[in-house]
């Protein structure tokens, strides 16, 4: 399982400055097929600069794969994109 890209990244406005909310479509390569799933994620920056990431997959998506590795791969991809400055500012 591999995350290929994030498309249609839309920031959700938040009034809490240390939380950034987004909605996106993730393209995943699973075994022999490629699927697009809707996700939402929140990046929360702690007081010491550490980042916590919460990923939610749309419940209407039917993924025939275990969710823990999918969420783990998405978190790694999103944190890398955030470090590179690819994510839009809310």
C-alpha positions in Angstrom: 0.0 0.0 0.0 1.4 3.4 -1.0 0.0 7.0 -1.0 0.5 8.4 -4.5 -0.7 12.0 -3.9 -3.2 14.3 -2.3 -5.7 16.2 -4.5 -8.3 18.9 -3.9 -6.7 20.0 -0.6 -9.2 22.4 0.9 -8.4 24.1 4.2 -11.3 24.5 6.7 -11.3 27.8 8.5 -10.5 27.4 12.2 -10.4 30.0 14.9 -7.8 28.2 16.9 -4.4 29.2 15.6 -2.5 26.0 16.5 -5.0 23.7 14.7 -5.2 23.4 10.9 -8.1 21.4 9.4 -8.2 20.2 5.9 -10.3 18.0 3.5 -8.7 16.2 0.6 -8.9 13.3 -1.8 -6.0 10.8 -1.4 -4.9 8.6 -4.3 -3.7 5.2 -3.0 -2.0 2.3 -4.7 -3.3 -0.9 -3.2 -1.9 -4.3 -4.4 -3.2 -4.3 -8.0 -5.5 -1.2 -8.1 -5.5 2.5 -7.6 -8.3 4.1 -5.6 -9.3 7.6 -4.6 -10.7 8.2 -1.1 -12.0 11.3 0.7 -10.2 12.2 3.9 -10.1 14.9 6.4 -7.2 15.6 8.7 -6.1 18.0 11.4 -2.6 19.1 12.2 -2.2 20.4 15.8 1.0 22.1 16.9 1.9 21.6 20.5 3.5 24.3 22.8 7.0 22.9 22.1 6.5 22.8 18.3 5.7 19.1 18.1 3.0 18.1 15.7 0.1 15.8 16.2 -1.9 14.6 13.2 -5.4 13.2 13.2 -6.7 11.5 10.0 -10.3 10.5 9.3 -11.5 8.5 6.3 -15.0 9.2 5.0 -17.2 6.4 6.3 -18.9 6.0 2.9 -15.6 4.9 1.4 -15.3 1.1 0.9 -11.6 0.2 1.4 -10.8 -3.5 1.1 -7.6 -3.1 3.2 -6.8 -2.8 6.9 -7.3 0.8 8.1 -4.3 1.1 10.5 -1.6 0.8 7.7 -3.6 3.2 5.5 -3.8 5.8 8.2 -0.2 5.4 9.1 0.9 5.9 5.4 -1.4 8.9 5.1 0.1 10.5 8.3 3.6 10.0 7.0 2.8 11.5 3.6 0.9 14.5 5.1 3.6 15.3 7.7 6.2 15.2 4.9 4.0 17.5 2.7 3.6 19.9 5.7 7.4 20.0 6.3 8.0 20.8 2.7 5.3 23.6 2.7 3.1 22.0 0.1 -0.2 22.3 2.1 -2.2 25.5 1.6 -2.5 27.9 4.5 -6.0 28.1 6.0 
